[in-house]
């Protein structure tokens, strides 16, 4: 089992390295063809908090506490009667439950909702721009291959790895380049085994 997990880990590392190299090639291709790929996709930085609703609720609670402090200051001057004490019980139970009390100003709730919506729109915009950036990089690689620039974008110091079919996770029938290499190897083997008869 360790062999299999090591093999998968090795394949993951190779794939990550290949993706990093392809990103470098895509960036080089985008820089080489500025007319095809204008630099107009700028991904904004997303906030670390992934729950914008939590920020909005925190803002509402802060405003509610400010209004409660103001109400408590105004209640100090008024004598305590029956209805006032029941009102204090209502507000304290509302605070415990965390629901929006009817005594909050309507602007605080609407501002919190607007803030939550704006944060969600910003997050969705950042995700869309990241997807567009990745699509543009893939398109740059395809354009480089179509124009014959893919070999020019490879590092010349990169060592050439010989393809061994036993190390590959797929059959050679699905890989035309490997099938052609293996066909040449088989032909060379047949030619070497041919008997050469002396001519009279």
TORKOL-4160 file (C-alpha; in steps of 0.2 Angstrom, whole numbers, padded with zeros to 4 digits, m for minus):
200
<pt num="1" X="0000" Y="0000" Z="0000"/>
<pt num="2" X="0014" Y="0012" Z="0004"/>
<pt num="3" X="0021" Y="0009" Z="m0014"/>
<pt num="4" X="0005" Y="0014" Z="m0021"/>
<pt num="5" X="0003" Y="0030" Z="m0010"/>
<pt num="6" X="0021" Y="0035" Z="m0014"/>
<pt num="7" X="0018" Y="0033" Z="m0033"/>
<pt num="8" X="0002" Y="0044" Z="m0032"/>
<pt num="9" X="0012" Y="0057" Z="m0021"/>
<pt num="10" X="0026" Y="0057" Z="m0034"/>
<pt num="11" X="0013" Y="0059" Z="m0048"/>
<pt num="12" X="0005" Y="0073" Z="m0039"/>
<pt num="13" X="0022" Y="0082" Z="m0037"/>
<pt num="14" X="0026" Y="0080" Z="m0055"/>
<pt num="15" X="0009" Y="0086" Z="m0060"/>
<pt num="16" X="0011" Y="0102" Z="m0049"/>
<pt num="17" X="0028" Y="0105" Z="m0057"/>
<pt num="18" X="0021" Y="0103" Z="m0074"/>
<pt num="19" X="0007" Y="0115" Z="m0070"/>
<pt num="20" X="0019" Y="0128" Z="m0064"/>
<pt num="21" X="0030" Y="0126" Z="m0080"/>
<pt num="22" X="0014" Y="0128" Z="m0090"/>
<pt num="23" X="0009" Y="0143" Z="m0081"/>
<pt num="24" X="0026" Y="0151" Z="m0085"/>
<pt num="25" X="0024" Y="0146" Z="m0103"/>
<pt num="26" X="0007" Y="0154" Z="m0103"/>
<pt num="27" X="0013" Y="0170" Z="m0096"/>
<pt num="28" X="0027" Y="0171" Z="m0108"/>
<pt num="29" X="0015" Y="0168" Z="m0122"/>
<pt num="30" X="0003" Y="0181" Z="m0116"/>
<pt num="31" X="0018" Y="0193" Z="m0115"/>
<pt num="32" X="0023" Y="0189" Z="m0132"/>
<pt num="33" X="0006" Y="0192" Z="m0140"/>
<pt num="34" X="m0001" Y="0207" Z="m0131"/>
<pt num="35" X="m0013" Y="0211" Z="m0145"/>
<pt num="36" X="m0022" Y="0194" Z="m0143"/>
<pt num="37" X="m0022" Y="0194" Z="m0124"/>
<pt num="38" X="m0024" Y="0212" Z="m0117"/>
<pt num="39" X="m0019" Y="0213" Z="m0099"/>
<pt num="40" X="m0036" Y="0219" Z="m0092"/>
<pt num="41" X="m0040" Y="0205" Z="m0080"/>
<pt num="42" X="m0035" Y="0210" Z="m0063"/>
<pt num="43" X="m0040" Y="0199" Z="m0048"/>
<pt num="44" X="m0045" Y="0209" Z="m0033"/>
<pt num="45" X="m0039" Y="0202" Z="m0016"/>
<pt num="46" X="m0052" Y="0193" Z="m0007"/>
<pt num="47" X="m0055" Y="0195" Z="0012"/>
<pt num="48" X="m0049" Y="0181" Z="0024"/>
<pt num="49" X="m0067" Y="0180" Z="0031"/>
<pt num="50" X="m0077" Y="0168" Z="0020"/>
<pt num="51" X="m0094" Y="0172" Z="0029"/>
<pt num="52" X="m0099" Y="0190" Z="0024"/>
<pt num="53" X="m0115" Y="0187" Z="0034"/>
<pt num="54" X="m0106" Y="0185" Z="0050"/>
<pt num="55" X="m0098" Y="0203" Z="0047"/>
<pt num="56" X="m0115" Y="0210" Z="0044"/>
<pt num="57" X="m0122" Y="0202" Z="0060"/>
<pt num="58" X="m0108" Y="0209" Z="0070"/>
<pt num="59" X="m0111" Y="0226" Z="0063"/>
<pt num="60" X="m0129" Y="0225" Z="0068"/>
<pt num="61" X="m0125" Y="0219" Z="0085"/>
<pt num="62" X="m0113" Y="0233" Z="0088"/>
<pt num="63" X="m0126" Y="0246" Z="0082"/>
<pt num="64" X="m0139" Y="0237" Z="0093"/>
<pt num="65" X="m0127" Y="0239" Z="0108"/>
<pt num="66" X="m0125" Y="0257" Z="0105"/>
<pt num="67" X="m0143" Y="0260" Z="0104"/>
<pt num="68" X="m0146" Y="0250" Z="0121"/>
<pt num="69" X="m0133" Y="0261" Z="0129"/>
<pt num="70" X="m0142" Y="0276" Z="0124"/>
<pt num="71" X="m0159" Y="0269" Z="0130"/>
<pt num="72" X="m0152" Y="0264" Z="0146"/>
<pt num="73" X="m0145" Y="0282" Z="0149"/>
<pt num="74" X="m0162" Y="0289" Z="0145"/>
<pt num="75" X="m0171" Y="0276" Z="0157"/>
<pt num="76" X="m0160" Y="0282" Z="0172"/>
<pt num="77" X="m0170" Y="0299" Z="0172"/>
<pt num="78" X="m0187" Y="0290" Z="0171"/>
<pt num="79" X="m0195" Y="0282" Z="0186"/>
<pt num="80" X="m0197" Y="0263" Z="0184"/>
<pt num="81" X="m0215" Y="0258" Z="0181"/>
<pt num="82" X="m0223" Y="0241" Z="0176"/>
<pt num="83" X="m0222" Y="0244" Z="0157"/>
<pt num="84" X="m0204" Y="0250" Z="0157"/>
<pt num="85" X="m0198" Y="0235" Z="0166"/>
<pt num="86" X="m0207" Y="0223" Z="0154"/>
<pt num="87" X="m0199" Y="0233" Z="0140"/>
<pt num="88" X="m0182" Y="0230" Z="0148"/>
<pt num="89" X="m0186" Y="0211" Z="0149"/>
<pt num="90" X="m0191" Y="0210" Z="0131"/>
<pt num="91" X="m0175" Y="0219" Z="0125"/>
<pt num="92" X="m0164" Y="0208" Z="0136"/>
<pt num="93" X="m0172" Y="0192" Z="0129"/>
<pt num="94" X="m0170" Y="0198" Z="0112"/>
<pt num="95" X="m0152" Y="0201" Z="0115"/>
<pt num="96" X="m0150" Y="0183" Z="0122"/>
<pt num="97" X="m0159" Y="0176" Z="0107"/>
<pt num="98" X="m0149" Y="0186" Z="0094"/>
<pt num="99" X="m0164" Y="0191" Z="0084"/>
<pt num="100" X="m0167" Y="0209" Z="0077"/>
<pt num="101" X="m0177" Y="0219" Z="0090"/>
<pt num="102" X="m0191" Y="0230" Z="0084"/>
<pt num="103" X="m0183" Y="0245" Z="0093"/>
<pt num="104" X="m0168" Y="0245" Z="0081"/>
<pt num="105" X="m0167" Y="0259" Z="0069"/>
<pt num="106" X="m0172" Y="0252" Z="0051"/>
<pt num="107" X="m0156" Y="0260" Z="0044"/>
<pt num="108" X="m0145" Y="0248" Z="0054"/>
<pt num="109" X="m0153" Y="0232" Z="0047"/>
<pt num="110" X="m0154" Y="0239" Z="0029"/>
<pt num="111" X="m0135" Y="0244" Z="0030"/>
<pt num="112" X="m0130" Y="0227" Z="0037"/>
<pt num="113" X="m0140" Y="0218" Z="0023"/>
<pt num="114" X="m0132" Y="0230" Z="0010"/>
<pt num="115" X="m0115" Y="0226" Z="0017"/>
<pt num="116" X="m0118" Y="0207" Z="0016"/>
<pt num="117" X="m0124" Y="0208" Z="m0002"/>
<pt num="118" X="m0109" Y="0219" Z="m0007"/>
<pt num="119" X="m0097" Y="0207" Z="0001"/>
<pt num="120" X="m0105" Y="0192" Z="m0008"/>
<pt num="121" X="m0104" Y="0201" Z="m0024"/>
<pt num="122" X="m0086" Y="0205" Z="m0022"/>
<pt num="123" X="m0082" Y="0187" Z="m0018"/>
<pt num="124" X="m0091" Y="0181" Z="m0033"/>
<pt num="125" X="m0083" Y="0194" Z="m0044"/>
<pt num="126" X="m0065" Y="0188" Z="m0038"/>
<pt num="127" X="m0070" Y="0170" Z="m0041"/>
<pt num="128" X="m0076" Y="0174" Z="m0059"/>
<pt num="129" X="m0060" Y="0184" Z="m0063"/>
<pt num="130" X="m0049" Y="0170" Z="m0057"/>
<pt num="131" X="m0058" Y="0158" Z="m0068"/>
<pt num="132" X="m0056" Y="0170" Z="m0083"/>
<pt num="133" X="m0038" Y="0172" Z="m0079"/>
<pt num="134" X="m0036" Y="0153" Z="m0080"/>
<pt num="135" X="m0046" Y="0151" Z="m0096"/>
<pt num="136" X="m0035" Y="0165" Z="m0104"/>
<pt num="137" X="m0019" Y="0155" Z="m0099"/>
<pt num="138" X="m0026" Y="0139" Z="m0106"/>
<pt num="139" X="m0030" Y="0149" Z="m0122"/>
<pt num="140" X="m0012" Y="0156" Z="m0123"/>
<pt num="141" X="m0005" Y="0138" Z="m0122"/>
<pt num="142" X="m0017" Y="0132" Z="m0136"/>
<pt num="143" X="m0012" Y="0147" Z="m0147"/>
<pt num="144" X="0006" Y="0144" Z="m0143"/>
<pt num="145" X="0004" Y="0126" Z="m0149"/>
<pt num="146" X="m0006" Y="0131" Z="m0164"/>
<pt num="147" X="0008" Y="0143" Z="m0170"/>
<pt num="148" X="0022" Y="0132" Z="m0166"/>
<pt num="149" X="0028" Y="0142" Z="m0151"/>
<pt num="150" X="0027" Y="0128" Z="m0139"/>
<pt num="151" X="0044" Y="0121" Z="m0142"/>
<pt num="152" X="0052" Y="0138" Z="m0141"/>
<pt num="153" X="0044" Y="0141" Z="m0124"/>
<pt num="154" X="0052" Y="0125" Z="m0117"/>
<pt num="155" X="0067" Y="0127" Z="m0106"/>
<pt num="156" X="0082" Y="0121" Z="m0117"/>
<pt num="157" X="0092" Y="0115" Z="m0101"/>
<pt num="158" X="0078" Y="0103" Z="m0097"/>
<pt num="159" X="0083" Y="0085" Z="m0098"/>
<pt num="160" X="0075" Y="0074" Z="m0110"/>
<pt num="161" X="0066" Y="0060" Z="m0101"/>
<pt num="162" X="0065" Y="0043" Z="m0111"/>
<pt num="163" X="0047" Y="0036" Z="m0111"/>
<pt num="164" X="0046" Y="0019" Z="m0103"/>
<pt num="165" X="0029" Y="0011" Z="m0106"/>
<pt num="166" X="0029" Y="0002" Z="m0089"/>
<pt num="167" X="0030" Y="0019" Z="m0079"/>
<pt num="168" X="0015" Y="0026" Z="m0089"/>
<pt num="169" X="m0003" Y="0024" Z="m0081"/>
<pt num="170" X="m0011" Y="0022" Z="m0098"/>
<pt num="171" X="m0009" Y="0011" Z="m0113"/>
<pt num="172" X="0002" Y="0016" Z="m0128"/>
<pt num="173" X="m0013" Y="0013" Z="m0140"/>
<pt num="174" X="m0020" Y="0030" Z="m0132"/>
<pt num="175" X="m0004" Y="0039" Z="m0135"/>
<pt num="176" X="0000" Y="0041" Z="m0154"/>
<pt num="177" X="0018" Y="0048" Z="m0150"/>
<pt num="178" X="0022" Y="0033" Z="m0139"/>
<pt num="179" X="0014" Y="0021" Z="m0151"/>
<pt num="180" X="0025" Y="0028" Z="m0165"/>
<pt num="181" X="0041" Y="0027" Z="m0154"/>
<pt num="182" X="0037" Y="0009" Z="m0150"/>
<pt num="183" X="0033" Y="0005" Z="m0168"/>
<pt num="184" X="0050" Y="0011" Z="m0173"/>
<pt num="185" X="0058" Y="0001" Z="m0159"/>
<pt num="186" X="0049" Y="m0015" Z="m0165"/>
<pt num="187" X="0055" Y="m0012" Z="m0183"/>
<pt num="188" X="0073" Y="m0010" Z="m0178"/>
<pt num="189" X="0072" Y="m0026" Z="m0168"/>
<pt num="190" X="0064" Y="m0035" Z="m0183"/>
<pt num="191" X="0078" Y="m0028" Z="m0194"/>
<pt num="192" X="0092" Y="m0034" Z="m0182"/>
<pt num="193" X="0085" Y="m0051" Z="m0181"/>
<pt num="194" X="0084" Y="m0053" Z="m0200"/>
<pt num="195" X="0096" Y="m0066" Z="m0207"/>
<pt num="196" X="0107" Y="m0060" Z="m0220"/>
<pt num="197" X="0111" Y="m0073" Z="m0233"/>
<pt num="198" X="0127" Y="m0072" Z="m0243"/>
<pt num="199" X="0125" Y="m0068" Z="m0261"/>
<pt num="200" X="0133" Y="m0080" Z="m0273"/>
